[in-house]
Amino acid sequence: MQQLLGRLGIVLAIAFSGTALGVFGVGIFGLELAIAPAYGENLAHLQQVLRNEVCPRCDLSYAPLSRANLDYAYLTEAYLVGANLRKAHLTQGHFDKACAIGADFEQAEGDRIDFSEADLSGVNFNKSRFQGGNFHRATLIKAQFVNADLTTADLSKSDLRDSQLHRADLRDSNLTQANLAFANLSEADLRGAKLSEADLRAANLKGAIVAGAELTGANLCGATWVDGTETHQGC
């Protein structure tokens, strides 16, 4: 009996110290132990952010922040990997140099938000509104911007390879020297957009509105033009 109790104590100790492993169950002689799921975020940091306090370099990975009011938040260099920020309010928030790989910002609103030099690879920005947003030098590989509002946004020198910008509103945006290779810009509104020296190789521009867009020095080799034909400009 003492040996059995000793083994049970070990099982309990392992179970309660292993919450970071997620949800699991331990069964022993009919006894079931269920461990609650653990988020990746630092709870103290999460509470700090929800109190609208300055929190640079906060760890908010996988944090549940949908519909949160983070207007004017100061989250420079924060970790937001996999975080849920659907429908969050982010006006003039500071997310520069943040790491938000795979985060969900669908239908979020954040006019004049600062995402400069942030790693936003694979982020879901579908139906979001970031008018006048700063994405300068941001990494946006395979990011989703379907039906997003990016009017007057600064996306200069950003990496948008393989990104989805179908029907995105990019009027008067700055995409100078942006990497848009293999990007889907079909039916996007690019009126007045600056695309000088942008890399648009193999990009899809079918149905896009390009009236007044600046394309000086842009590489369109292998791109699908607005009328569906393939262009060899820059090859």
Buried (B, 14 or more C-beta within 10 A) or exposed (E): EEEEEEEBEEBBEEBEEEEEEEEEEBEEEEEEBEBEEBBBBBEEBBEBBBEEEEBEEBBBBBBBBBEBEBBEBBBBBBBBBBBBBBBBBBBBBBBBBBBBBBBBBBBBBBBBBBBBBBBBBBBBBBBBBBBBBBBBBBBBBBBBBBBBBBBBBBBBBBBBBBBBBBBBBBBBBBBBBBBBBBBBBBBBBBBBBBBBBBBBBBBBBBBBBBEEBBBEEBBBBBBBBBEEEEBEEBE
